[in-house]
Amino acid sequence: MDIVRNEAANRFEVAVGDDVAFAEYRLEPGAVVFPHTVVPEAFSGQGVAGKLAESALAWARAEGLAVKPTCSFFAGYIKRHAEHQDLLAEGF
């Protein structure tokens, strides 16, 4: 499964046929906001949302960006995966 960063659309995404799962992001000075994640039913049970989160968080870490997870999925994912909690921006 190839997760790509689509800079033009400001999202990480993976496509299978006509279906696209994605995690949107918005850059701020020194930080990245993850406001929305969409995973179509065609991807159900394949761990796609987690793979999107892992790719997005790895990118944020590599770029030295703090993470602001306003998306409930991203917030919950980081809460369940302690190895990413150091990325959280103050107040998150």
Backbone as a ProteinNet text record, in pm:
[ID]
protein_1_A
[PRIMARY]
MDIVRNEAANRFEVAVGDDVAFAEYRLEPGAVVFPHTVVPEAFSGQGVAGKLAESALAWARAEGLAVKPTCSFFAGYIKRHAEHQDLLAEGF
[TERTIARY]
85	0	89.4	76.7	161.9	89.5	134.3	82.4	166.1	100.7	172.3	129.1	221.5	188.8	153.5	27.1	-22.2	-16.1	94.3	115	10.8	-33.6	-132.1	-265.4	-301.3	-427.5	-409.8	-285.3	-255.7	-311.2	-271.4	-316.1	-224.9	-228.7	-165.5	-275.6	-246.1	-353.5	-305.3	-400.5	-378.1	-502.2	-481.7	-593	-592.8	-712.1	-732.7	-850.8	-822.8	-927.8	-973.9	-1104.1	-1160.5	-1171.4	-1141.6	-1152.7	-1022	-1034.6	-917.8	-942.5	-849.4	-850.4	-747.4	-777.4	-683.2	-689.5	-578.8	-566.4	-522.7	-609.4	-578	-481.4	-403.7	-316.8	-313.1	-275.9	-259.9	-132.4	-44.3	81	62.9	126.7	135	282.8	324.1	465.6	508.3	599.6	651.8	559.4	445.3	347.8	267.1	201.6	109.2	-19.7	-131.6	-264	-321.6	-373.7	-442.8	-591.2	-672	-811.5	-913.1	-873.8	-978.1	-916	-976.6	-934.4	-1057.5	-1046.2	-1156.2	-1106.4	-1178.1	-1144.9	-1274	-1285.6	-1405.5	-1424.4	-1545.5	-1579.6	-1495	-1453.8	-1373.6	-1243.2	-1197.5	-1073.4	-1096.7	-1219.2	-1254.4	-1177	-1124	-1056.2	-915	-860.1	-726.6	-620.3	-658.8	-562.9	-517.3	-596.6	-556.9	-543.3	-635.2	-628.3	-500.3	-465.1	-341.7	-218.2	-219.6	-106.3	-94.2	-208.1	-206.3	-145.9	-190.9	-140.5	9.7	55.2	198.3	281.2	236.3	309.6	311.7	197.4	187.3	271.6	269.1	345.6	495.9	534.7	675.9	725.1	642.3	676.9	690.9	594.4	599.5	728	762.6	885.4	1008.5	1014.6	1128.5	1142	1028.9	1028.8	1047	1047.7	1062.9	939.9	822.5	697.3	624.9	570.1	481.4	347.6	273.7	148	28.8	-71	-196.7	-307.8	-344.6	-445.6	-587.8	-646.7	-785.3	-883.8	-836.9	-917.3	-926.3	-1045.5	-1061.9	-985.7	-976.3	-899.6	-752.6	-692.9	-551.5	-525.9	-613	-596.4	-598.5	-693.2	-702.6	-585.1	-539.7	-426.2	-301.4	-275.5	-157.8	-171.9	-291.1	-313.7	-281.1	-314.8	-290.6	-147.3	-72.2	64.1	161.4	209.8	295	418.8	466.5	587.4	570.6	446	420.8	383	366.8	317.4	414.6	542.9	640.3	622.6	547.3	523.2	413.9	333.2	218.3	259.4	189.8	210.3	156.4	208	163.2	11.5	-56.8	-201.9	-280.6	-211.4	-280.4	-252.5
-117.6	0	123.7	205.6	323.3	449.1	501.8	628.9	738.5	838.5	950	1081.2	1174	1308.7	1391.2	1426.9	1508.2	1653.7	1719.6	1857.7	1953.4	1932.2	2020.7	2018.2	1901.3	1886.6	1894.9	1910.4	1914.6	1793.1	1675.7	1554.6	1436.9	1339.7	1210.9	1121.8	1041	963	830.5	741.9	613.5	584.7	536.4	508.6	362	308.1	175.1	189.8	178.7	203.1	347.5	366.4	500.7	549.7	462.7	499.1	558.9	668.2	734.5	756.6	710.4	739	849.2	941.9	1051.5	1110.5	1174.1	1251	1391.3	1488.5	1626.6	1685.9	1783.4	1857.3	2004	2085	2228.7	2271.2	2334.7	2380	2513.4	2524	2647.5	2667.2	2784.6	2802	2702.2	2613.3	2516	2401.8	2393.6	2290.1	2244.8	2130.6	2079.4	2040.9	2081.3	2049	1936.7	1833.3	1725.6	1737	1800.6	1827.3	1720.9	1632.2	1546.3	1422.4	1307.6	1182.3	1114	1063.8	995.2	860.9	755.3	620.7	556.7	540.6	479.8	334.7	286.8	149.9	46.2	75.4	-18.9	-55	31.9	9.8	-50.3	-72.7	-117.9	-243.4	-240.6	-356.1	-379.3	-286.3	-303.3	-220.3	-148	-66.4	57.2	101.6	214.2	343.4	371.3	495.3	499.3	387.7	381.2	401.4	347.2	364.3	508.8	573.4	715.7	795.3	765	836.2	814	690.7	661.1	738.4	742	814.9	964.8	1018.4	1161.6	1200.9	1118.7	1149.4	1133.3	1036.4	1020.3	1142	1192.1	1312.1	1432	1449	1560.8	1554	1433.9	1416.9	1453.7	1406.4	1434.7	1583.9	1652.8	1796.6	1880.7	1817.4	1890.1	1970.7	1921.9	1993.7	1937.8	2026	1985.2	1947.4	1859.9	1809.7	1859.9	1909.3	1953	1865.2	1758.3	1665	1709.2	1791.8	1833.2	1729	1637.5	1523.6	1422.7	1376.6	1283.2	1152.7	1107.7	986.7	1007.9	1117.6	1143.4	1159.6	1231.7	1249.9	1115.2	1029.5	897.1	809.1	819.3	738.1	772.7	900.7	943.9	904.8	914.3	875.4	727.3	643.5	499.2	458.7	548.1	517.2	616	578.2	666.2	714.2	637.5	675.7	803.5	850.6	973.4	1090.9	1067.9	1173.5	1289.5	1265.6	1374.9	1475.4	1440.5	1531.4	1633.7	1608.9	1695.7	1838.9	1931.9	2073.1	2101.3	2203.6	2241.3	2264.1	2207.1	2223.1	2110.2	2014.7	1903.1	1773.9
0	0	0	-102.3	-116.1	-70.6	41.3	91.5	27.2	-29.8	-91.8	-26.4	-24.7	22.1	-100.8	-110.8	-221.1	-175.3	-208	-162.3	-218.4	-341.1	-403.2	-328.1	-274.9	-202.8	-51.1	-4	139.5	212.2	162.5	229.5	196.9	286.8	264	212.5	110.6	50.4	-5	-21.2	-85.4	-168.9	-290.2	-380.4	-421	-429.9	-486.3	-581.2	-709.4	-808.7	-798.8	-787.9	-777.5	-632.9	-538.1	-397	-345.8	-270	-212.8	-63.9	17.4	161.1	182.6	274.6	293.8	433.6	468.9	592.7	551.4	575.2	540	641.5	595.7	687.2	647.2	744	721.1	793.7	722.8	782.8	853.9	969	1045.4	1078.2	1118.2	1152.6	1261.8	1228	1323.1	1359.4	1292.6	1328.8	1207.8	1226.2	1126.5	1198.3	1140.3	1193.3	1108.6	1174.7	1105.3	1139.6	1051.1	1083.6	1040.1	946.9	889.7	825.3	850.4	788.6	729.8	608.2	540.5	488.9	526.2	478.2	425.1	293.6	235	280.3	273.4	311.8	238.8	117.3	39.2	110.6	202.1	275.8	413.9	450.1	584.5	625.1	748.1	803.6	753.5	677.4	620.6	692.6	797	870.7	795.9	701	616.3	696.3	784.9	862.6	945.1	1007	1084.5	998.4	879.3	788.3	741.6	719.2	685.5	800.8	922.4	1040.5	1056.6	1043.6	1058.1	956.4	832.4	728.4	756.9	795.3	823	944	1047.8	1168.9	1145.2	1064.4	1030.3	953.1	862.9	786.9	880.9	973.4	1068.1	1150.7	1196.6	1275.4	1191.7	1069.1	981.6	952.3	947.4	918.7	1045	1161.9	1288.2	1326.3	1286.6	1312.8	1434.3	1515.3	1623.1	1559.6	1623.7	1568.3	1648.9	1576.4	1636.1	1578.7	1648.9	1597.1	1630	1545.3	1568.5	1516.6	1435.6	1389.1	1503.6	1535.1	1646.3	1623	1498.4	1471.9	1505.1	1457.3	1484.5	1634	1701.7	1846.7	1918.1	1883.4	1944.5	1908.2	1785.5	1740.9	1821.3	1836.2	1912.1	2059.1	2111.9	2251.6	2272.3	2174	2183.3	2148.3	2086.2	2043.1	2107.8	2224.3	2304.6	2229.8	2133.5	2060.4	1978.6	1964	1887.8	1977	2105.1	2193.6	2208.7	2185.3	2192.1	2079.4	1976.9	1865.1	1894.7	1996.4	2023.7	2055.6	1993.3	2023.2	2163.7	2225.6	2358.7	2356.2	2455.4	2465.3	2400.6	2338.6	2274.1	2344.7
[MASK]
++++++++++++++++++++++++++++++++++++++++++++++++++++++++++++++++++++++++++++++++++++++++++++

